[in-house]
């Protein structure tokens, strides 16, 4: 993560966000991909958000489950290929390494994990979904 953050161009703007809400009363966390104009495609800044959210989930002692979803009727269209931070082979390799590490850590969380899939889960979005324990698909969802 540190190598990826350091390699991000300083002028690169934030595209999308991954939000995490922890509900201590229920023990359920909600992880939401928020890049609606680009079908929730994972940008470089979103990959940093995802990794940091998994950091928090790994330390959340009150947690029992995490539900992963995308906003706006699409789960995730994979990597944001229009992300300027991914324009070099080096950055692509760092992105891929961070994605692999994040998915492994998500899969190993001591929480029940569920992907709530509405719309499409394509490429890296399908990888993200398969890193969870359970996948729930809305009518018409595609993986």
Residue pairs with C-beta under 8 A, 6 or more apart in sequence:
1 48
1 51
1 52
1 98
1 101
3 94
4 44
4 47
4 48
4 94
4 95
4 97
4 98
5 48
7 90
7 91
7 94
8 44
8 45
8 48
8 85
9 84
9 85
12 44
12 45
12 84
12 85
14 43
14 45
15 35
15 38
15 43
15 44
15 45
15 46
15 80
15 83
16 33
16 34
16 35
16 38
16 40
16 41
16 42
16 43
16 45
16 46
16 80
17 34
17 35
17 45
17 46
17 49
18 31
18 32
18 33
18 34
18 46
18 49
18 50
18 53
19 30
19 31
19 32
19 34
19 49
20 29
20 30
20 31
20 32
20 53
20 56
20 57
21 29
21 30
21 32
22 29
22 56
22 60
22 62
22 63
23 29
23 30
24 62
26 64
27 62
27 63
27 64
27 65
28 63
28 64
28 65
28 66
28 67
29 57
29 60
29 63
29 65
29 66
29 67
29 111
30 66
30 67
30 69
31 50
31 53
31 57
31 66
31 67
31 68
31 69
32 68
32 69
32 70
32 71
33 40
33 42
33 46
33 68
33 69
33 70
33 71
33 75
33 76
34 40
34 70
34 71
35 41
35 42
35 43
35 46
35 80
36 71
36 72
36 74
38 77
38 80
38 82
39 74
39 76
39 77
39 119
39 120
40 70
40 71
40 72
40 74
40 75
40 76
40 77
40 125
41 76
41 77
41 78
41 79
41 80
41 81
41 82
41 125
42 50
42 76
42 78
42 79
42 80
42 99
42 124
42 125
42 128
43 80
43 83
43 85
44 80
44 83
44 85
44 86
44 91
44 95
45 85
46 80
47 95
47 98
47 99
47 102
48 98
50 102
51 98
51 101
51 102
51 105
54 102
54 105
54 106
54 109
57 63
57 66
57 109
57 111
58 105
58 109
60 111
63 110
63 111
64 111
64 112
65 111
65 112
65 113
65 114
66 109
66 111
66 112
66 113
66 114
67 113
67 114
67 116
68 113
68 114
68 115
68 116
68 128
68 129
68 132
69 75
69 115
69 116
69 117
69 118
70 76
70 118
70 119
70 125
73 118
73 119
74 118
74 119
74 120
75 115
75 116
75 117
75 118
75 119
75 120
75 121
75 125
75 128
75 129
75 141
76 120
76 121
76 122
76 124
76 125
76 128
76 129
77 120
77 122
77 123
77 125
78 122
78 123
78 124
78 125
78 126
79 86
79 95
79 99
79 123
79 124
80 86
85 91
85 95
86 92
86 95
99 124
99 127
103 127
103 128
103 131
104 131
106 113
106 128
106 131
106 132
107 113
107 131
107 132
112 133
112 134
113 131
113 132
113 133
113 134
114 132
114 133
114 134
114 135
114 136
115 121
115 128
115 129
115 132
115 134
115 135
115 136
116 136
116 138
117 129
117 135
117 136
117 137
117 138
117 141
117 143
118 138
118 141
119 138
119 140
119 141
119 142
120 141
120 142
120 143
121 128
121 129
121 141
121 142
121 143
122 142
126 143
129 135
129 143
135 143
137 143
